[in-house]
Amino acid sequence: EYPGLKARDFDLKGFYHNRLGDRKTCDSLLQRAEDLAGEANDDPARAYVHLVRAWIHYERGEHALSRKFIDSWIDLLKEFMGTRGRYSQALYVLLQGFIDLDEGSVEAAKIRLEEVKQIYSELNLRQQERLTPYEHFLAEMMLSEGSPDEVIELLDKSAPHMMPFPNDLNLITYNLPFLKDALPRAYMQKGDLDRAVSAYERLIATGTETRRKQLIHPRIHYRLAKLYEQKGWAGKAVEHYTKFLDLWKDADPGLPEVADARTRLAHLQNR
């Protein structure tokens, strides 16, 4: 089997292990993917690994590593394509903006927003539809400025993004950013816990009736369980803490959500 194609299999496996909190296995798989891409001199496959790594390190709060890999991704694109396409440039600016917000650099993030708005206006409709992080970056900007009503207006009735052809690259980019919970957090910012609960419940809804096709992030179960607990709904809290801990049963030791979920679950079960 061609090493470059096999590298993409390791990319996808690494992506799944990261979602399950198994960071050590994820990093090993992604390194294997990069090694295979290097053996095949497959620069597109190498670039793809760097894109996946950049978003994974962002999710972990490892900002320096995230910036390192998103920079190398965009540079690799220029090497083998001779250009940095506008869609790719938009994705690059968006991740930098997410990191800026995570670091509390709101003014820097505003500059990124103006840049990505200009790029977005130049994209065709299909490219705009594929740029799933765009509206979530807008929402995170609004939350950072204490404007939850604007987030609700943006996201509560927004049209679902269409799932592109389901290959490994599209599957991962369609799920960017990994946690799409700005809407329930907007309701929480307003102090409306009931609507926050409903918004989180929609994020885990499955079946043909739901508009969402993104993968359900295990952390959503953890955050929903905390809201159920806050509302005094012990049975539902126990259900979702249990679900989260089952999904993250192989998570790396020391992750704070796991320890917290175990403590909260034990307290609820002993009441």
Disulfide bonds with the S-S distance in Angstrom:
none
